[in-house]
Amino acid sequence: MPMHSRTERRCAGTGEICAKAEMIRFVRGPDGELVPDIGEKLPGRGVWVQATREAFQSACKNGGFKRGLKSDVRIDPNLENLTERLLKSRVLALLTMALKGRQAYIGFDQVKSAAQSERLSWRVEASDGSEGGRGKIRALSKAVSREFGEKIIPVIGCFSSDELGAAFGRESIVHAVVKSGHMNAAINRAAARLAGFCELVPQNWPDKRHETAKFNTRLSGDKG
């Protein structure tokens, strides 16, 4: 049986050994129900699953959670959707932290200015935003990325303008960007997990083919 490092775990759904940065931890709650531990802080024995719907569903079907926890466990029929909601909440919380820490800009004018001159790690576009406004920001960010010799900035587009507004303390927000800096690793990790349960680039965007959500998910400095 292959060994894994302290930054790796065996997936209860697929049996593969994967980086923890690409997985979700689950624990058995006091009432015997399976609980997603998105923050990896809940006490007790944990079982890890790749952050994809397919791996989660496999772990449910093949008894992977029961084996990993070495005990019977109840799985709520809505747990898959709850996990997605918690993953979304984690991303929104980190975006809020980035804004409070002056690591993010919001609103078209601020975002346009930042996209013209600064190194950015993420663009955030409301799922219900206009193609035209999104395209202008994308074009500017691509030009700056080429100037710095960097890859195209990935986009998070799975939140509505109302959801982004609530996160940023505004009525609604359509455009936001995150600067390259100390928030990168946490947002990358949270977005990577969310991408397994929710498309970061909506299918209904006419300009979907011009957008990307690809980035490096194998992060260093992961805790054991």
N, C-alpha and C positions, 0 to 999 in steps of 0.2 A: 504494500500500500504506500503510495507516494507521500512524502512528508510535506508539510506546508510551514511557512514562516509565520511569525506572529502577526504579520500584516495580511495573511491569507486565511481563508476558511473554506471548508468543503460545503458546497451547495446541497441543501437537503432535497432539492428538486431534481437536479441533473447529475449530482455526484461529482461534478467538476470542482477542482480547487481554483478559487478565484481571489482576486484582490478584494479586501474588505471595502475598499472605496467603491466597488461596483456591486455591493450587496446590501441587504437589509437584515437587521437582527430582529428576531421574534422571541418572546418569552411567554411563559405560562403565568397568567394572572392569578391572584388569590382565589378567584372563583373557578379556576380551571379553564378559563377561556384564553385562546391564543391572542396575544397583544403585539402589535408592531412597535418596536423600540427604535424609532427613527433617530433619536438623539444618542442611542447606545449608552444609556445611563441607568436603565431599570435593573433592579437586583435580580439575582437568580440565574439559573442556567439558560443560556441562549442558544438558538439555532439560527443558522444563516442561510439566506436564499439569494440567488442572483436577482438583481433589481429588474426583473421582467415579469410580465403577466404569465408568460409561458412557464417560467421556473416556479413561480408561486403556485400555479394550477397543478403542476406536476407534483410538488411537495404535498399538496392537499390530497391528490389522488393516490400517490404511492406510499402514503403513511410516513413521509419524510419528517414531518413535524413531530409525530409521536416518537419515532426512533431517535431523533436528535435530542428531544427533551427527556427521553427515557421515562415517559409517563403518558397517560391518556390526556387528551386535550380537546376542548370543544372549539370548533371553528365556525364562527358566525358566517352565514351566507353572504353578508355584506362586507366581509373583511377585506376583500380585494378592493372594493371601492373606497373603503375607509383608508386603506393604505395609500391609495392615490391622493386622497384629500390631505392626508398628513404630509405626504411628500410635497404637495403644492404649498401647503402652509409653511413648510421649512424653507422653500425657495423664497417665498414672499417675505418671511421674517428676515432672511439674510439680505434681501434687497433693501428692506427698511433699515437694517443696520448699516448698510453701505451708504445710504443717503445721510443718516445721522452722523456717520464718521467722515462725511465729505468725500466719499469715494464714488459717488454717483451723481448724475445730473438728471433732472426731469423737465418735461415741457419741451416743445419743439425748438424754441429759440436757444435755450441752454444746450440741448442735445446737438443741435446743428453746429453751434460754436465749438463744442467739445469734439465732435466728429471731424471738424476741419483741422484740428491742431494737436489733439492728445492721443496717447496710446490707450486704447480701450480693450477691455477683455470680453465684454458682453454688450449687445444691444438688446433692449427689451421693447417689444412692440405689442400694443394691444391687439387682441385677436379681432376686434371689431374696428380697428383703425383703417384709414384709407390707404389704398395701394400707392397713390401719388406721394403722400407725405412719407410713407415708409421707404419708397424708392429713393427719395432725395437724401435721406439719412444714410441709406445703404451705399449710395454712390460716393458720398463724401468719406464714409468710413473705409471703403475699399481703397480710395485714393491714398489715404493716410497710411493704411496697412502696407500698400506697395512701397510707399516712401520709406517706411521703417524696415522693409524686407520681412514682414510678418504675414501670417496666414489671415484669411478673411475672418472678420469678427463674427462669431456665432450669434444666433438670435434666439431669444425666448419669446414665443408668441402665443402661448396657451392661456394667457390671462386676459379677461375683458378689461376695458378701460375703467369700469367701476371697481373691479377687483384690485387693479393697480392703484387707483385713487384711494381706496380704503387703506392699502398698505402704506402709501406715502402721505397719508393725512390730507388728501385733497378730494374734491368732488369726483373728479375723473382724471386719468392720466393716459395718454396714448403713446408717448415716446419717453424712453429713459435709456441711459447707458451707464455702465460700470467701468470705472477707471482700472487700468492695470495696477495691481498693488496687493496689499496683504489680505484682501477679501477673496482673491481669485480662487485659492484652493478650496475653500468652503463652498463657494457658489458652484464651482466646477463639479464637486462631488455631489452636491444636492441636485444639480441639474442632470447629471449623469443618471442618477437613480430615478428621477422623475421621467426621464426620456424612455425608460422601460415600461412605463405605465401610461404615458400620455405623450402624444406627438408634440414636440416643442414648436414645430413649424406646421400650422394648421393646413389640412388638406384643401380647404376652400379658398385659400389665398391664390389669386390669379398669378401672382409672381412667385409662387412657392419654389419653382425651379431655380430662382436666383438667390434664394436664401439657403443658409446652412446652419445646422445645429451641431456640427461635428467639432470635437475638441478632444484634447488628451484627457482620458478618464483615469489613467494610471498615475496616481499622485504620490509624491514622496512625503515623508514625515507623518505617515499614518500611525495612529495610536494602536497599541496592542489591545 
